[in-house]
Amino acid sequence: MRVQRLHDWNLAPRDAMALQRELAALVVARGDPPERAVRFVAGCDVAFEKARDRAVGAVVVIRYPELDVVERVVVESSIAFPYVPGLLSFRETPLLAQAFEQLEHTPDLVMVDGHGYAHPRRFGIACHIGVLLGVPTIGVAKSRLVGEEGAVAASRGSRADLVDAGAVIGSLLRTRDGVRPIYVSVGHQIALDAAEHWVLRCARAHRLPEPTRLADQLAGEAKRVGVAAARESGTMGRRSD
C-alpha cells in the first residue's frame, strides 16, 4: 500500500504541534463509504516496550462484512520521539506507516486506535494516518483526550456528543448494552455519523470494533513473545487469501 511522505518526522515537540495545526487543514470531515464498496477494513495499534524505548506496530486487515482476518503485518522499531500528550502521532505513525506499506490488501476503510478530530489541535493520529493513506479513516479511542462528555444511554448504539470550545469534535458511542462507551472521531474522508455507523457495523461481540481489537491483540502478543518468534510461529505473520 502506498503511504505519502508529507514531512520529516524528526521534529522538536513545538514544531510538531505547529505541523499539526498546518496539516489539520487537509482533513476532510465528510463522506460515507457505501457499504457495497467496502471490502477490506484495516485496524492499527502500537504496543510500547518502555524499558527498551522500542515499540511494536500492528495492522490487521479484515474482510467486510464477514469480519474474518485476511492479512496481518507487525513491525518493530526504536522510538526516539518523547512522550508528549497530544503528540502520539509522532511516536506511532512512522512505525505504522512501515506496516501499511507492507500490506498486500489495500483497505477501503481504516480504524485507528486513537483520536482523530477529537484532539486539541484537531489533528490526532487518526487524522494523520488518514491524510497519509488517503482513505476514509476513523479514530477509535478508549479514553478521552479533550472535550466535555454528554450522557449516553445504556443500550447499544446510544451516543452523545463530545464537545470542545462549543464545537462537536467527536462522540461517545456505546457498542454493547451496559458496557462503557468508546470515543469515536473523524480521521479523514468521513463524517462523524458515518464513522459511528461503521464502528457499530464492525463491533458485533466486543466493546471495540474488530479491526482495532485485533490490532491491539496482535501488537500486545508480538510485544510479549517477540516479533521474530511470532513470525516464525506463524501466529502473527502476514496471512492473505
C-alpha positions, 0 to 999 in steps of 0.5 A: 500500500502506498503511504505519502511522505508529507514531512520529516518526522524528526521534529522538536515537540513545538514544531510538531504541534505547529505541523499539526495545526498546518496539516489539520487543514487537509482533513476532510470531515465528510463522506460515507463509504457505501457499504457495497464498496467496502471490502477490506477494513484495516485496524492499527495499534502500537504496543510500547516496550518502555524499558527498551524505548522500542515499540511494536506496530500492528495492522490487521486487515479484515474482510467486510462484512464477514469480519474474518482476518485476511492479512496481518503485518507487525513491525518493530522499531526504536522510538526516539520521539518523547512522550508528549500528550497530544503528540502520539502521532509522532511516536506511532505513525512512522512505525505504522506507516512501515506496516501499511506499506507492507500490506498486500490488501489495500483497505477501503476503510481504516480504524485507528486506535486513537483520536482523530478530530477529537484532539486539541489541535484537531489533528490526532493520529487518526487524522494523520494516518488518514491524510497519509493513506488517503482513505476514509479513516476513523479514530477509535479511542478508549479514553478521552483526550479533550472535550466535555462528555454528554450522557449516553444511554445504556443500550447499544448504539446510544451516543452523545456528543463530545464537545470542545470550545462549543464545537462537536469534535467527536462522540461517545458511542456505546457498542454493547448494552451496559458496557462503557462507551468508546470515543469515536472521531473523524480521521479523514474522508468521513463524517462523524455519523458515518464513522459511528455507523461503521464502528457499530457495523464492525463491533458485533461481540466486543466493546471495540470494533474488530479491526482495532481489537485485533490490532491491539491483540496482535501488537500486545502478543508480538510485544510479549513473545517477540516479533521474530518468534511470532513470525516464525510461529506463524501466529502473527505473520502476514496471512492473505487469501 
